[in-house]
Amino acid sequence: MREPTQAQVRRELDEGLPGFTPPRSVVVVGAGLAGLATAYELSRRGCEVTVLEAADRPGGRAYTLRQPFADGMHVEAGAMTITPHCHYVHHYARELGVEMDVADLVDSQFAYFMRGGFFGPDRDSIAGCDLPLTEEERHLDVPGMIKRYVTSLADELQPDIAAAEWHCTPRLAPYDEQSVYEVLRARGASPAAIDLMEPLFLEMRGGDLKSASALAWLRHEASPHSLSHADHRWSKIRGGTDRLPYAFAERLRDRIHYRKPVVRISQSDDDVEVTFLAHGRLQTIRAEHVVVTVPFSAIRHIDLGEARLRADKIDVMRRLKYSSIVRIYLQVRRQFWAGSAVSYSTDLPVRWLRDATPHGPGPRKILECLLTGWRARAVAAMTAEERVDFAIDQVETVLPGTREHFELGTSVVWDQQPHIEGSYILPEVGHERLMPVIRRPEGRVHFAGEHAGFEPNGGSMTFALESAARTVVELGQPV
């Protein structure tokens, strides 16, 4: 079976999958966005689709947290921002009648809190902080540093690095053997400058720059999804990100079976057999194909001994790394800090602090603390109550009055989310070699999800949906 290209997948979906002949029956494992979109496209074309989801809700990491907050407030625990170039998100939002609002990242008041004080990303503010920067860096603002160390390199690698269809060319390949940190240091960036730039790298922040693939990072930073390209066209889903998965689920209705974790997959020449738990009993269903959208971080819970997977696929499942992320939310009775839509990068264990409800109508607010990497894993070892108290102490340092105005708190630890066990993929050095193996179908067993995209980056709803479209095109081909 020849893999369809990125351009082919997009063209066929936009044209309505002309000539597509669906298989008679498919089991989809997981009701995240990739699983939902796969099932949606197949079911509307007459395929008998069964979606088995371990959780009690659709969406996976497209997760809007609505409890325990007051006044109807909500926050995003997972995916939240959509760029104008998230083609597949916009495609399905239009088709399913899901509306958009301007993203929270637009017009946020970004600043640093380091060494016990605030300063901005402008040159004069940085110069007054006596950071251990190089002489050249002292004359640059943070955007200037990014231009000096990142954008200039991406420009040198054009047109390959920003090609519409991703392909690792010989010019690009060496960067997959180097970490982000190594490349930045080789280009002359000081550790202090890297600390200043890191919050603006979005998917690559969190103390993992020393293991993350420089190639994956450069592809992201050269793409329209980079934070440097943010403008008022950047959006979010009105009413919460979970409106999109619930819109899919409404169309699929009784095809989705919640609280039905899959525990075994096997295949023969003629069909696949999927075993799952239902009300304390083992049940089995047969189909022509199965589409597995479970993150590889949690796939060990499924027995694949009879699934006929090749050895390199099993090896990749064991090797693929996911970012560790903890998000802690503090509801306060009113805004007691200056400014609006504030967003702070700090040198405290709580690395990122922001107003998570910048456009809320009432007096109450929710502050979000985001921890990644080793800090997230450390805080994950705390109890839920300890995490909230830890966050209050940290935020009090940045925003005095936090404890006085605090009402309630909660947290989401992605490493501990059942059947997910991690946030988006962290493309480590050498990730490019893994990608074709991750995507490759194994007979009647297919793979979708943000980890199985064409692009070398995770953390994007559109890449998850693209993987679903690819899988659907794949399922229209003979085994």
C-alpha positions, 0 to 999 in steps of 0.5 A: 500500500502506497502512502498518500501525500499531504497534498493528496489527502487535503485535495481528496477531503476538500473534494469530498473523497471522490471515488472513495469506497469504504470498507464494510466495517471498522473499529476505531479505538479512541474518541479523540479528534482523530478517532472522531473525524475518522469515524465521521467520514466513514459512517457518513459513507455507509461504513459500519463504524464502532468507536470504543472510548475508555473515558466518559467523554469525547475529545481526548486532549481537546479538553475543556474544564468546566468544573469546579468553577463558578459563574459558568467559567471554563478553562482549556486543559489541552488544545486551545489555539487555532491559526488561520492555517489550521486547515482541517480544524476550519474545515470541520468547524464550518461543516459542523457549525462550530463558531470561532472567537479571537484567540486568548493569545492575541493582545495578551500582555506578555512580560517576564518575572525573573530575579524577583521583578517584572520586565518586558521583552523590549531592549531597554527593559532587558538592559536594566535587568543585568542578565548574563547576555553577550555584548551583542544580545544586550543591544537586542530585544527578544524578537531581535534575538529570535531573528538573530538565532532562529529566523535567520537560520530558517531563512538559510534553509529555505525553501526546504524548511517551509515547503507546503508539503513536508519532506526532510531533504539532505540539507535539513537532515543534519538538524534532526541529529542535533537538539534545539539547545545545541543549535542555538548555542552553536549560533552564539546564543547565551543561556540567558538569551535562550531562557528569554526566547524559549516561552515564544517557541510554544510547543518546544518550551519546558526544559526539553530543548536539550533533547528536542529535535532542532529540525522539528523546532525549525519546521514549526518556527518557519511555519505559519503556526509559529507564535511570531506570526500571531495576529487577530486571525488566530482563533479559538472555539467559541464556548470551549474547545470541547464544542468541536469533539461534541459536535462530532459526537452528536453526529455519531451518536450511538456509534460511540461507546464510552467507558469501553477500554480496549485491551487486546487487538489481533488480526488475521488475513481476513479481519481484526478482532478487538477485545474491550472491557464493558461493565466488568466483562470482556467483549469482542468485536470483529471488523475488516479494519481497526484504526488505533488513535491511542497515544503511544504513551498509553498503548502498552495497556493494549495487548498487541501480541497477535496484531502482526506488528513489525518489530520497528513499529513496536520499537517506535511505540516504546521510544516515542516521548510525550511532553509532561505538562501540569496545568493548575487553576486558581479561581479568585473572587476578583481581578486584583492585579493591574493590566488585562490578559496578562501572561508571564514567563517566570524563572520560578518552578511555575514557569508560565502564569496567565489570566485564563479568563481574560474576556470573562463577564463577571468579577471572578477570574481564573489564573492558570499555572503551566509547568512542563518537563521535570518540574511538571513531573515533580509537581505530579508527585504531589497530592491534588491539594498540595499542587494547589497550595504549591501554586498559590505560594508561587503565584503569591510571589508574582501577584501578591494578594493571591492567597487572600483572593483565592476561592478554589483550585484544581489541576490536570496532570497529563502524565496521569490521565488514564489511557492518555498518559502524556501531553503532545509528542516531544519530537526528540533528536532522530524523530524524523526516522520514526515518522514513517514507521509511526504512520505506516499501517500494519495490514488491517491495523491503521494508526491516526492521532497527532503523533501520526501526522505528516508534520514533525510536531505534535500538539495541534488539532489540525495535525490530528485531523489531518491524520484522520483524513490520511487514514480514511484515504488509506482505508479506501485502498486495497489491503 
